[in-house]
């Protein structure tokens, strides 16, 4: 049992000194957080883009309709 405990301590100490594993976990957490933020924001951005296109379409239709009444387009 004592050998197993000392083996376990040695492996935990070796993992503790490996900075690469810690850096990879930190990068994974930051990436996950950023992707969650992008997903959360993308819904409101999509609504704003759709509203903008709708407004532009309405203005174009209004100008085309007024041009048809004035005889500009045949």
C-alpha positions as CSV (number, residue, x, y, z in Angstrom):
1,X,0.0,0.0,0.0
2,X,2.9,2.3,0.8
3,X,4.4,1.7,-2.6
4,X,1.1,2.5,-4.3
5,X,0.8,5.7,-2.4
6,X,4.3,6.8,-3.2
7,X,3.8,5.9,-6.9
8,X,0.6,8.0,-6.9
9,X,2.3,11.0,-5.3
10,X,5.1,10.8,-7.8
11,X,2.7,10.8,-10.7
12,X,0.6,13.7,-9.3
13,X,3.8,15.7,-8.7
14,X,4.9,15.0,-12.3
15,X,1.5,16.2,-13.6
16,X,1.7,19.3,-11.5
17,X,5.0,20.3,-13.1
18,X,3.6,19.9,-16.6
19,X,2.6,23.4,-17.7
20,X,1.6,22.3,-21.1
21,X,-1.4,20.4,-19.8
22,X,-2.5,23.3,-17.7
23,X,-2.1,25.7,-20.6
24,X,-4.2,23.4,-22.9
25,X,-7.0,23.3,-20.3
26,X,-7.0,27.0,-20.0
27,X,-7.1,27.5,-23.8
28,X,-10.0,25.0,-24.0
29,X,-11.9,26.9,-21.3
30,X,-11.3,30.3,-23.0
31,X,-12.3,28.9,-26.4
32,X,-15.5,27.4,-24.9
33,X,-16.4,30.7,-23.2
34,X,-15.8,32.7,-26.4
35,X,-17.9,30.3,-28.5
36,X,-20.8,30.5,-26.0
37,X,-20.6,34.3,-26.2
38,X,-20.7,34.2,-30.0
39,X,-23.7,31.9,-30.0
40,X,-25.5,34.1,-27.5
41,X,-24.8,37.3,-29.5
42,X,-25.5,35.8,-33.0
43,X,-29.3,35.6,-32.4
44,X,-29.6,39.4,-31.7
45,X,-27.3,40.2,-34.6
46,X,-29.3,38.1,-37.0
47,X,-32.5,39.9,-36.0
48,X,-30.9,43.3,-36.5
49,X,-29.6,42.2,-40.0
50,X,-33.0,40.9,-40.9
51,X,-34.6,44.2,-39.8
52,X,-32.1,46.2,-41.7
53,X,-32.8,44.3,-45.0
54,X,-36.5,44.6,-44.4
55,X,-36.2,48.4,-44.0
56,X,-34.1,48.7,-47.1
57,X,-36.6,46.6,-49.1
58,X,-39.5,48.7,-47.9
59,X,-37.7,51.9,-49.0
60,X,-36.8,50.5,-52.4
61,X,-40.4,49.4,-52.9
62,X,-41.7,52.8,-51.9
63,X,-39.3,54.5,-54.4
64,X,-40.1,52.1,-57.2
65,X,-43.9,52.5,-56.6
66,X,-43.6,56.3,-56.6
67,X,-41.5,56.1,-59.8
68,X,-44.2,54.0,-61.4
69,X,-46.8,56.6,-60.6
70,X,-44.7,59.3,-62.2
71,X,-44.2,57.3,-65.3
72,X,-40.4,56.8,-64.9
73,X,-40.5,53.1,-65.3
74,X,-42.3,51.4,-68.2
